[in-house]
Amino acid sequence: MKTLNLKISDKLYREIEILSKEKGKNPDEVAVELLSQAIEEDIFLKKAKKIIEEEKNLLKKLA
């Protein structure tokens, strides 16, 4: 696995520290998990947006 050097705000780091304590994990581990989840959600949302646009175009053609 590659090492990430991320610059994040103090507020975000505090939130990550809180989550890491709740999960009993290292803050770096939690940060990577959150980043991965955000990327996956972004990909999902982009796919959903594309499908919605395709549906809109089909509806326009049918109207």
VMD Tcl script that draws the C-alpha trace (Angstrom):
set ca {
  {0.00 0.00 0.00}
  {1.23 3.50 -0.77}
  {1.63 6.16 1.90}
  {-0.60 9.22 1.67}
  {0.50 12.60 2.91}
  {-2.73 14.53 3.37}
  {-3.20 18.07 4.54}
  {-6.47 18.36 6.43}
  {-7.99 21.01 8.66}
  {-7.62 20.85 12.42}
  {-11.40 20.47 12.75}
  {-11.44 17.47 10.43}
  {-8.46 15.92 12.22}
  {-10.26 16.27 15.56}
  {-13.28 14.47 14.09}
  {-11.00 11.70 12.80}
  {-9.40 11.39 16.23}
  {-12.84 11.05 17.85}
  {-13.86 8.37 15.32}
  {-10.57 6.55 15.79}
  {-11.11 6.37 19.55}
  {-14.67 5.11 19.02}
  {-13.47 2.44 16.59}
  {-10.28 1.64 18.51}
  {-8.18 2.30 15.42}
  {-5.25 4.47 14.41}
  {-6.32 7.96 13.15}
  {-4.44 7.37 9.90}
  {-6.41 4.15 9.33}
  {-9.69 5.94 9.94}
  {-8.69 8.78 7.59}
  {-7.92 6.31 4.80}
  {-11.21 4.49 5.39}
  {-13.14 7.76 5.21}
  {-11.30 8.85 2.08}
  {-11.95 5.51 0.40}
  {-15.63 5.68 1.34}
  {-15.91 9.24 -0.02}
  {-14.32 8.21 -3.32}
  {-16.63 5.21 -3.66}
  {-19.67 7.40 -2.93}
  {-18.50 9.97 -5.47}
  {-18.16 7.27 -8.12}
  {-21.63 5.92 -7.26}
  {-23.18 9.39 -7.45}
  {-21.57 10.07 -10.83}
  {-22.94 6.79 -12.18}
  {-26.39 7.58 -10.78}
  {-26.31 11.05 -12.32}
  {-25.41 9.55 -15.70}
  {-28.29 7.06 -15.47}
  {-30.72 9.85 -14.54}
  {-29.58 11.93 -17.52}
  {-30.03 8.92 -19.81}
  {-33.54 8.37 -18.43}
  {-34.39 12.05 -18.97}
  {-33.22 11.81 -22.58}
  {-35.32 8.69 -23.14}
  {-38.38 10.39 -21.66}
  {-37.85 13.40 -23.94}
  {-37.71 11.09 -26.94}
  {-40.93 9.36 -25.90}
  {-42.79 12.65 -25.32}
}
mol new
graphics top color blue
foreach p $ca { graphics top sphere $p radius 0.5 }
foreach p [lrange $ca 0 end-1] q [lrange $ca 1 end] { graphics top cylinder $p $q radius 0.2 }
display resetview
